[in-house]
Amino acid sequence: MSRTSDRRRPARSSAAAQPFASLSPQRVLEAALRAGLEPDGRLLALNSYENRVYRLGGAQGFLVLKFYRPGRWSDAQILEEHAFTAELAEAELPVAAPIERGGKTLFHIEGFRFAAFPCLAGRAPELDAPGALERLGRTLARLHQVGARRPFERRPTVGIERLGREARRIVLGSPLLPEALRERYERLSGLLLERIEGVYAEIGPVSHVRLHGDCHLGNLLWGEQGPLFVDLDDCAMGPRIQDLWMLLSGGPAEQQAQWAQLHSGYAQFAEVDFRELRLIEPLRGLRMLHHAGWVCQRWADPAFPRAFPWFGEGRYWEGYLNDLAAQLPAIEEPPLLAY
């Protein structure tokens, strides 16, 4: 086998690369017992990449157990997530707040950290239903008003360094990036970051609040009373628009109509600084950079090749680079959305 072939094959043997290798169903049930959750043996692994999440049956119904990826967050950062979620629940926001046992919400077992949450009943959101976007806008405005009360002290910030520059360094250091496309990726990602930095400099500082941080449809359920936020694992400090722009889809006319409804609900409880609309395309660009870096960084975890089998193929990277190139002029355009 050639040196190039060896280089393209990331090692998958270390415990750091495969942190959940020893998390067996028996260990999950043992963890639940130690936390005083009284499991009845019913256990179902739920779809999750970054962490490992299970639905657990018990005498009082179903719970959700989330085992945090080792090394990603500190205990203090996880506890800030829990405290924020509990604060939202106290304000009667529809969130799954961590369950407390013995005065604790974060539990430890043999190198793993986990938390338990109520299993909320809901369905996939249908944002094209009448009134759905307006209701979601109201809910997010209330969430942000709670988030504006005080800052996070330990959680990260939505910004260029973490989502852009760091992700770029990871991709450039990854054997998954085809050597033939490395120079093009380096050039396009560098140009994209320059333009993103230019927009941030152009609009100046905007206020940051505590956010959901990853508010896409996969992190939402829809119940009888409207949206349910089931996972705040990526909660962070950032501009309010971060929790809004990912809910828009389609062409310009569709997004304009969606924004009108979303903002109509949001404006009943809070306001978005108009300058933040200029950040939508830069934030989209940062998300594109971050996603590639995230998958590269996690590739040795067997869950990632199963979920993204095309990621190591040259045709994926060619398409991805074309998307980065298309994003460059999008960042220069005036904001699509307006009040």
DOMARGU-495394 format. One record per residue (C-alpha): residue number from 1; x, y, z; residue in three letters; chain. Coordinates in Angstrom, 2 decimals, decimal comma, padded with zeros to 5 digits. Each point is the difference from the previous one (the first is absolute). Layout:
// DOMARGU-495394
> num | x | y | z | residu | chaine
> NUM | X | Y | Z | ALA | A
...
END
This chain:
// DOMARGU-495394
> num | x | y | z | residu | chaine
> 1 | 000,00 | 000,00 | 000,00 | MET | A
> 2 | 001,30 | 003,45 | -000,87 | SER | A
> 3 | 000,88 | 002,72 | 002,49 | ARG | A
> 4 | -002,88 | 002,08 | -001,36 | THR | A
> 5 | -002,46 | -002,80 | 000,77 | SER | A
> 6 | 001,38 | -000,34 | 003,52 | ASP | A
> 7 | -000,35 | 003,74 | 000,51 | ARG | A
> 8 | -003,63 | 000,04 | -001,14 | ARG | A
> 9 | -001,00 | -002,57 | 002,62 | ARG | A
> 10 | -000,42 | 001,64 | 003,44 | PRO | A
> 11 | 000,86 | -002,15 | 002,99 | ALA | A
> 12 | -003,00 | -001,23 | 001,96 | ARG | A
> 13 | 001,57 | -001,89 | 002,84 | SER | A
> 14 | 000,46 | 002,51 | 002,81 | SER | A
> 15 | -002,46 | 000,48 | 002,84 | ALA | A
> 16 | 000,02 | 003,73 | -000,70 | ALA | A
> 17 | -001,14 | -000,61 | -003,59 | ALA | A
> 18 | -002,63 | -002,56 | 001,02 | GLN | A
> 19 | -001,11 | 001,28 | 003,40 | PRO | A
> 20 | -003,26 | -001,96 | 000,08 | PHE | A
> 21 | 001,46 | -003,40 | -000,88 | ALA | A
> 22 | -000,54 | -001,33 | 003,54 | SER | A
> 23 | -003,47 | 001,49 | 000,46 | LEU | A
> 24 | -001,99 | -003,23 | -000,16 | SER | A
> 25 | -003,76 | -000,33 | 000,70 | PRO | A
> 26 | 000,89 | -001,63 | 003,31 | GLN | A
> 27 | 002,14 | 002,98 | 000,99 | ARG | A
> 28 | -002,79 | 002,41 | -000,99 | VAL | A
> 29 | -002,48 | -001,87 | 002,23 | LEU | A
> 30 | 002,55 | -000,12 | 002,82 | GLU | A
> 31 | 000,51 | 003,76 | -000,32 | ALA | A
> 32 | -003,76 | 000,57 | 000,24 | ALA | A
> 33 | -000,17 | -002,15 | 003,13 | LEU | A
> 34 | 002,84 | 001,89 | 001,67 | ARG | A
> 35 | -001,78 | 003,29 | -000,72 | ALA | A
> 36 | -003,15 | -001,31 | 001,70 | GLY | A
> 37 | -002,10 | -000,11 | -003,18 | LEU | A
> 38 | -001,44 | -003,51 | 000,50 | GLU | A
> 39 | 000,18 | -001,34 | -003,57 | PRO | A
> 40 | -002,19 | -002,96 | -000,98 | ASP | A
> 41 | 002,34 | -001,32 | -002,72 | GLY | A
> 42 | -001,63 | 001,66 | -003,01 | ARG | A
> 43 | 002,76 | 001,83 | -001,86 | LEU | A
> 44 | 000,10 | 001,49 | -003,50 | LEU | A
> 45 | 002,99 | 001,80 | -001,55 | ALA | A
> 46 | -001,13 | 003,25 | -001,62 | LEU | A
> 47 | 001,53 | 001,74 | -003,00 | ASN | A
> 48 | 002,96 | 002,08 | 001,17 | SER | A
> 49 | 003,53 | 000,57 | -001,26 | TYR | A
> 50 | 001,76 | 002,35 | 002,39 | GLU | A
> 51 | -001,25 | -001,68 | 003,16 | ASN | A
> 52 | -001,75 | -003,31 | 000,70 | ARG | A
> 53 | -003,69 | 000,26 | 000,85 | VAL | A
> 54 | -002,40 | -002,70 | 001,20 | TYR | A
> 55 | -003,69 | -000,27 | 000,78 | ARG | A
> 56 | -000,35 | -001,78 | 003,31 | LEU | A
> 57 | -003,11 | -001,68 | 001,36 | GLY | A
> 58 | -000,82 | 000,18 | 003,69 | GLY | A
> 59 | -002,75 | -000,25 | 002,55 | ALA | A
> 60 | -001,02 | 003,62 | -000,64 | GLN | A
> 61 | 000,14 | -000,13 | -003,79 | GLY | A
> 62 | 002,75 | 000,75 | -002,50 | PHE | A
> 63 | 003,06 | 002,16 | 000,57 | LEU | A
> 64 | 002,82 | 001,08 | -002,30 | VAL | A
> 65 | 003,61 | -000,62 | 001,07 | LEU | A
> 66 | 002,72 | 002,08 | -001,67 | LYS | A
> 67 | 003,62 | -001,11 | 000,34 | PHE | A
> 68 | 002,26 | 002,94 | -000,79 | TYR | A
> 69 | 002,97 | -000,46 | -002,33 | ARG | A
> 70 | 003,09 | -000,18 | 002,23 | PRO | A
> 71 | 002,29 | 003,00 | -000,30 | GLY | A
> 72 | -002,43 | 002,24 | -001,90 | ARG | A
> 73 | -001,45 | 002,06 | 002,87 | TRP | A
> 74 | 001,25 | 000,49 | 003,52 | SER | A
> 75 | -002,29 | -000,84 | 002,92 | ASP | A
> 76 | -000,45 | 003,74 | 000,58 | ALA | A
> 77 | -001,13 | 000,52 | -003,60 | GLN | A
> 78 | -002,49 | -002,86 | 000,21 | ILE | A
> 79 | -001,38 | 001,32 | 003,26 | LEU | A
> 80 | -000,47 | 003,42 | -001,64 | GLU | A
> 81 | -002,05 | -001,74 | -002,69 | GLU | A
> 82 | -002,09 | -001,66 | 002,72 | HIS | A
> 83 | -000,46 | 003,23 | 001,94 | ALA | A
> 84 | -001,08 | 001,89 | -003,14 | PHE | A
> 85 | -002,47 | -002,73 | -000,93 | THR | A
> 86 | -001,43 | -000,01 | 003,53 | ALA | A
> 87 | -000,30 | 003,80 | -000,14 | GLU | A
> 88 | -001,94 | -000,28 | -003,25 | LEU | A
> 89 | -002,28 | -002,64 | 001,50 | ALA | A
> 90 | -000,68 | 002,25 | 003,01 | GLU | A
> 91 | -001,06 | 002,71 | -002,46 | ALA | A
> 92 | -002,46 | -002,53 | -001,47 | GLU | A
> 93 | 001,92 | -000,44 | -003,23 | LEU | A
> 94 | -000,53 | -003,39 | -001,71 | PRO | A
> 95 | 003,36 | -001,69 | 000,68 | VAL | A
> 96 | 001,16 | -003,37 | 001,29 | ALA | A
> 97 | 001,69 | 000,98 | 003,27 | ALA | A
> 98 | 002,46 | -002,41 | 001,66 | PRO | A
> 99 | -001,34 | -002,20 | 002,78 | ILE | A
> 100 | 001,52 | 000,49 | 003,44 | GLU | A
> 101 | 000,90 | -002,86 | 002,31 | ARG | A
> 102 | 001,66 | 000,58 | 003,34 | GLY | A
> 103 | 000,55 | 003,67 | -000,83 | GLY | A
> 104 | 001,87 | -000,85 | -003,22 | LYS | A
> 105 | -000,84 | 000,13 | -003,70 | THR | A
> 106 | 003,37 | -001,24 | -001,31 | LEU | A
> 107 | 001,04 | -003,54 | 000,87 | PHE | A
> 108 | 003,28 | -001,90 | -000,45 | HIS | A
> 109 | 000,70 | -003,67 | -000,59 | ILE | A
> 110 | 003,35 | -001,51 | -001,01 | GLU | A
> 111 | 001,18 | 002,91 | -002,12 | GLY | A
> 112 | -003,41 | 000,91 | -001,42 | PHE | A
> 113 | -002,15 | 003,00 | 000,89 | ARG | A
> 114 | -003,72 | -000,12 | -000,55 | PHE | A
> 115 | -003,28 | 001,72 | 000,75 | ALA | A
> 116 | -003,65 | -001,05 | -000,07 | ALA | A
> 117 | -002,82 | 001,96 | -001,59 | PHE | A
> 118 | -003,76 | -000,50 | -000,30 | PRO | A
> 119 | -001,06 | -001,67 | -003,23 | CYS | A
> 120 | -002,18 | 002,65 | -001,63 | LEU | A
> 121 | -002,74 | -001,09 | -002,38 | ALA | A
> 122 | -000,06 | 001,80 | -003,32 | GLY | A
> 123 | 000,24 | -000,34 | -003,75 | ARG | A
> 124 | 002,24 | 001,44 | -002,67 | ALA | A
> 125 | -000,74 | 003,71 | -000,47 | PRO | A
> 126 | -001,92 | 001,10 | -003,08 | GLU | A
> 127 | 000,94 | 003,64 | -000,35 | LEU | A
> 128 | -002,19 | 000,49 | -003,07 | ASP | A
> 129 | -003,12 | -000,57 | 002,13 | ALA | A
> 130 | -002,03 | 003,20 | 000,61 | PRO | A
> 131 | 001,36 | 001,95 | 002,97 | GLY | A
> 132 | 002,90 | -002,38 | 000,69 | ALA | A
> 133 | 002,81 | 002,43 | -000,78 | LEU | A
> 134 | -001,65 | 002,82 | 001,91 | GLU | A
> 135 | -000,40 | -002,25 | 003,05 | ARG | A
> 136 | 003,62 | -001,11 | -000,28 | LEU | A
> 137 | 001,09 | 003,64 | -000,25 | GLY | A
> 138 | -001,86 | 000,84 | 003,21 | ARG | A
> 139 | 001,59 | -002,94 | 001,80 | THR | A
> 140 | 003,53 | 000,88 | -001,12 | LEU | A
> 141 | -000,49 | 003,62 | 001,04 | ALA | A
> 142 | -001,00 | -001,13 | 003,49 | ARG | A
> 143 | 003,00 | -002,34 | 000,11 | LEU | A
> 144 | 002,32 | 002,84 | -000,98 | HIS | A
> 145 | -001,52 | 002,36 | 002,57 | GLN | A
> 146 | 000,90 | -002,54 | 002,69 | VAL | A
> 147 | 003,41 | -000,41 | -001,63 | GLY | A
> 148 | 000,59 | 003,76 | 000,18 | ALA | A
> 149 | -000,26 | 000,08 | 003,80 | ARG | A
> 150 | 003,64 | -000,97 | 000,52 | ARG | A
> 151 | 002,89 | -001,37 | -002,07 | PRO | A
> 152 | 001,48 | -003,45 | -000,02 | PHE | A
> 153 | 003,31 | -000,14 | 001,85 | GLU | A
> 154 | 001,34 | -003,29 | -001,39 | ARG | A
> 155 | -001,93 | -000,80 | -003,18 | ARG | A
> 156 | 001,49 | 000,93 | -003,42 | PRO | A
> 157 | -000,87 | 002,90 | -002,30 | THR | A
> 158 | -001,41 | -000,22 | -003,51 | VAL | A
> 159 | 002,77 | 001,62 | -002,00 | GLY | A
> 160 | 002,68 | -000,15 | -002,65 | ILE | A
> 161 | 002,83 | -001,61 | 001,98 | GLU | A
> 162 | -001,83 | -003,11 | 001,25 | ARG | A
> 163 | -002,30 | -000,63 | -002,98 | LEU | A
> 164 | 002,30 | 001,22 | -002,75 | GLY | A
> 165 | 003,73 | 000,18 | 000,61 | ARG | A
> 166 | 000,15 | -003,01 | 002,31 | GLU | A
> 167 | -002,12 | -002,08 | -002,39 | ALA | A
> 168 | 002,24 | 000,98 | -002,92 | ARG | A
> 169 | 003,11 | -001,11 | 001,90 | ARG | A
> 170 | -001,62 | -003,37 | 000,69 | ILE | A
> 171 | -000,92 | -000,58 | -003,65 | VAL | A
> 172 | 003,43 | 001,03 | -001,25 | LEU | A
> 173 | 001,55 | -002,46 | 002,42 | GLY | A
> 174 | -002,34 | -002,85 | -000,93 | SER | A
> 175 | 000,92 | -002,88 | -002,34 | PRO | A
> 176 | -003,63 | 000,00 | -001,15 | LEU | A
> 177 | 000,54 | 003,13 | -002,10 | LEU | A
> 178 | 001,25 | -001,26 | -003,39 | PRO | A
> 179 | 003,50 | 001,22 | -000,70 | GLU | A
> 180 | -001,01 | 001,14 | -003,48 | ALA | A
> 181 | -002,62 | 002,34 | 001,53 | LEU | A
> 182 | 002,02 | 001,24 | 002,95 | ARG | A
> 183 | 001,25 | 003,18 | -001,67 | GLU | A
> 184 | -003,50 | 000,90 | -001,21 | ARG | A
> 185 | -001,49 | -000,56 | 003,46 | TYR | A
> 186 | 002,73 | 002,12 | 001,60 | GLU | A
> 187 | -000,64 | 002,83 | -002,45 | ARG | A
> 188 | -003,83 | -000,06 | 000,13 | LEU | A
> 189 | -000,24 | -000,42 | 003,78 | SER | A
> 190 | 002,50 | 002,82 | 000,46 | GLY | A
> 191 | -001,98 | 002,31 | -002,28 | LEU | A
> 192 | -003,23 | -000,93 | 001,75 | LEU | A
> 193 | 001,45 | 000,84 | 003,41 | LEU | A
> 194 | 001,34 | 003,32 | -001,31 | GLU | A
> 195 | -003,44 | 001,00 | -001,24 | ARG | A
> 196 | -001,69 | -001,15 | 003,20 | ILE | A
> 197 | 002,48 | 002,03 | 002,04 | GLU | A
> 198 | -000,73 | 002,98 | -002,25 | GLY | A
> 199 | -003,74 | -000,17 | 000,70 | VAL | A
> 200 | 000,58 | -000,27 | 003,75 | TYR | A
> 201 | 002,25 | 003,06 | -000,18 | ALA | A
> 202 | -002,53 | 001,85 | -002,17 | GLU | A
> 203 | -002,97 | -000,38 | 002,33 | ILE | A
> 204 | 001,93 | 000,41 | 003,24 | GLY | A
> 205 | -000,75 | -001,62 | 003,36 | PRO | A
> 206 | -003,47 | -001,46 | 000,54 | VAL | A
> 207 | -001,45 | -001,14 | 003,29 | SER | A
> 208 | 000,39 | -003,63 | 001,01 | HIS | A
> 209 | -002,44 | -002,01 | 002,08 | VAL | A
> 210 | -000,16 | -003,59 | 001,15 | ARG | A
> 211 | -001,34 | -002,00 | -002,95 | LEU | A
> 212 | -001,21 | -003,46 | -000,90 | HIS | A
> 213 | 002,95 | 000,11 | -002,40 | GLY | A
> 214 | -001,00 | -002,80 | -002,39 | ASP | A
> 215 | -003,64 | 000,78 | -000,73 | CYS | A
> 216 | -000,76 | -002,15 | -003,04 | HIS | A
> 217 | -003,00 | -002,26 | -000,58 | LEU | A
> 218 | 001,85 | -003,08 | 001,27 | GLY | A
> 219 | 000,14 | 001,57 | 003,47 | ASN | A
> 220 | -003,71 | 000,84 | 000,09 | LEU | A
> 221 | -003,14 | -001,95 | 000,67 | LEU | A
> 222 | -003,55 | 001,26 | -000,38 | TRP | A
> 223 | -002,53 | -000,67 | 002,73 | GLY | A
> 224 | -003,59 | 001,00 | 000,61 | GLU | A
> 225 | 001,12 | 003,43 | 001,22 | GLN | A
> 226 | 002,63 | 000,59 | -002,66 | GLY | A
> 227 | 003,81 | -000,39 | -000,15 | PRO | A
> 228 | 001,99 | -002,11 | 002,47 | LEU | A
> 229 | 003,76 | 000,48 | 000,41 | PHE | A
> 230 | 001,48 | -003,39 | 000,82 | VAL | A
> 231 | 003,75 | 000,62 | -000,05 | ASP | A
> 232 | 002,08 | 003,02 | 001,04 | LEU | A
> 233 | 003,33 | -001,78 | -000,32 | ASP | A
> 234 | 001,36 | 002,82 | -002,19 | ASP | A
> 235 | -001,34 | 002,94 | 002,01 | CYS | A
> 236 | 002,36 | 002,95 | -000,27 | ALA | A
> 237 | 000,32 | 003,76 | 000,08 | MET | A
> 238 | -000,78 | 001,64 | -003,33 | GLY | A
> 239 | -002,21 | 002,35 | -002,02 | PRO | A
> 240 | -003,73 | -000,72 | 000,02 | ARG | A
> 241 | -000,05 | -000,60 | -003,76 | ILE | A
> 242 | 002,00 | -003,22 | 000,55 | GLN | A
> 243 | -003,16 | -001,73 | 001,30 | ASP | A
> 244 | -002,16 | 001,39 | -002,81 | LEU | A
> 245 | 001,78 | -000,33 | -003,32 | TRP | A
> 246 | 000,15 | -003,82 | -000,06 | MET | A
> 247 | -003,81 | -000,13 | 000,02 | LEU | A
> 248 | -000,16 | 001,61 | -003,45 | LEU | A
> 249 | 000,20 | -002,07 | -003,17 | SER | A
> 250 | -000,65 | 000,14 | -003,73 | GLY | A
> 251 | 000,52 | 002,83 | -002,45 | GLY | A
> 252 | 000,03 | 003,75 | 000,70 | PRO | A
> 253 | -003,77 | 000,46 | -000,25 | ALA | A
> 254 | -000,66 | -002,97 | 002,29 | GLU | A
> 255 | 002,47 | 001,20 | 002,61 | GLN | A
> 256 | -001,43 | 003,50 | -000,12 | GLN | A
> 257 | -003,48 | -001,36 | 000,72 | ALA | A
> 258 | 001,28 | -002,28 | 002,76 | GLN | A
> 259 | 001,89 | 002,84 | 001,65 | TRP | A
> 260 | -003,09 | 002,20 | -000,03 | ALA | A
> 261 | -001,87 | -002,63 | 002,03 | GLN | A
> 262 | 002,91 | -000,86 | 002,29 | LEU | A
> 263 | 000,73 | 003,65 | 000,76 | HIS | A
> 264 | -003,68 | 000,78 | 000,52 | SER | A
> 265 | -000,03 | -002,44 | 002,91 | GLY | A
> 266 | 003,45 | 000,96 | 001,27 | TYR | A
> 267 | -000,83 | 003,71 | 000,11 | ALA | A
> 268 | -002,79 | -000,65 | 002,50 | GLN | A
> 269 | 002,60 | -000,63 | 002,72 | PHE | A
> 270 | 003,37 | 001,27 | -001,27 | ALA | A
> 271 | 001,81 | 001,70 | -002,85 | GLU | A
> 272 | 002,86 | -001,01 | -002,26 | VAL | A
> 273 | 002,59 | 002,67 | -000,73 | ASP | A
> 274 | -000,43 | 000,69 | -003,73 | PHE | A
> 275 | 003,78 | -000,20 | -000,48 | ARG | A
> 276 | -000,09 | -003,68 | 000,97 | GLU | A
> 277 | -001,80 | -000,83 | -003,25 | LEU | A
> 278 | 003,30 | 000,75 | -001,73 | ARG | A
> 279 | 001,48 | -002,92 | 001,96 | LEU | A
> 280 | -002,28 | -002,68 | -001,48 | ILE | A
> 281 | 002,25 | -000,92 | -002,93 | GLU | A
> 282 | 003,25 | 000,29 | 002,02 | PRO | A
> 283 | -001,52 | -002,29 | 002,63 | LEU | A
> 284 | -001,04 | -002,42 | -002,74 | ARG | A
> 285 | 003,58 | 000,05 | -001,28 | GLY | A
> 286 | 001,37 | -000,68 | 003,49 | LEU | A
> 287 | -002,39 | -002,92 | 000,38 | ARG | A
> 288 | 001,22 | -001,45 | -003,30 | MET | A
> 289 | 003,61 | 000,24 | 001,16 | LEU | A
> 290 | -000,80 | -001,36 | 003,45 | HIS | A
> 291 | -001,96 | -003,00 | -001,24 | HIS | A
> 292 | 002,91 | -001,27 | -002,12 | ALA | A
> 293 | 002,43 | 000,52 | 002,88 | GLY | A
> 294 | -002,36 | -001,76 | 002,40 | TRP | A
> 295 | -000,30 | -003,13 | -002,15 | VAL | A
> 296 | 003,76 | -000,09 | -000,65 | CYS | A
> 297 | 000,67 | 000,27 | 003,72 | GLN | A
> 298 | -002,45 | -002,79 | 000,87 | ARG | A
> 299 | 000,71 | -002,37 | -002,90 | TRP | A
> 300 | 001,68 | -002,64 | 002,16 | ALA | A
> 301 | -003,27 | -000,39 | 001,94 | ASP | A
> 302 | -001,79 | -002,85 | -001,86 | PRO | A
> 303 | -003,30 | 001,90 | 000,14 | ALA | A
> 304 | 001,32 | 002,62 | -002,43 | PHE | A
> 305 | 001,04 | -002,18 | -002,98 | PRO | A
> 306 | -003,37 | -001,73 | 000,34 | ARG | A
> 307 | -001,88 | 003,30 | 000,01 | ALA | A
> 308 | 002,11 | 001,73 | -002,68 | PHE | A
> 309 | 001,30 | -002,82 | -002,24 | PRO | A
> 310 | 000,63 | 002,39 | -002,90 | TRP | A
> 311 | 002,18 | 002,38 | 002,01 | PHE | A
> 312 | 003,29 | -001,61 | -000,94 | GLY | A
> 313 | -000,75 | 000,02 | -003,73 | GLU | A
> 314 | 001,52 | 002,48 | -002,41 | GLY | A
> 315 | -003,35 | 000,84 | -001,56 | ARG | A
> 316 | -001,33 | 001,12 | 003,39 | TYR | A
> 317 | 002,91 | 002,40 | 000,43 | TRP | A
> 318 | -000,39 | 001,33 | -003,54 | GLU | A
> 319 | -003,65 | 000,79 | 000,70 | GLY | A
> 320 | 000,86 | 001,49 | 003,38 | TYR | A
> 321 | 002,61 | 002,30 | -001,55 | LEU | A
> 322 | -002,53 | 001,09 | -002,60 | ASN | A
> 323 | -002,37 | 000,88 | 002,87 | ASP | A
> 324 | 002,73 | 002,05 | 001,69 | LEU | A
> 325 | 000,63 | 001,82 | -003,27 | ALA | A
> 326 | -003,72 | 000,75 | -000,36 | ALA | A
> 327 | -000,10 | 001,35 | 003,53 | GLN | A
> 328 | 002,63 | 002,64 | -000,72 | LEU | A
> 329 | -002,25 | 002,31 | -002,06 | PRO | A
> 330 | -002,97 | -000,72 | 002,30 | ALA | A
> 331 | 001,90 | 001,62 | 002,88 | ILE | A
> 332 | 000,47 | 003,19 | -002,03 | GLU | A
> 333 | -003,69 | 000,38 | -000,86 | GLU | A
> 334 | -002,24 | 002,35 | 002,00 | PRO | A
> 335 | -002,16 | -001,74 | 002,63 | PRO | A
> 336 | -002,80 | -001,96 | -001,63 | LEU | A
> 337 | -002,32 | 000,55 | 002,91 | LEU | A
> 338 | -001,46 | 003,31 | 001,05 | ALA | A
> 339 | -002,64 | 001,20 | 002,43 | TYR | A
END
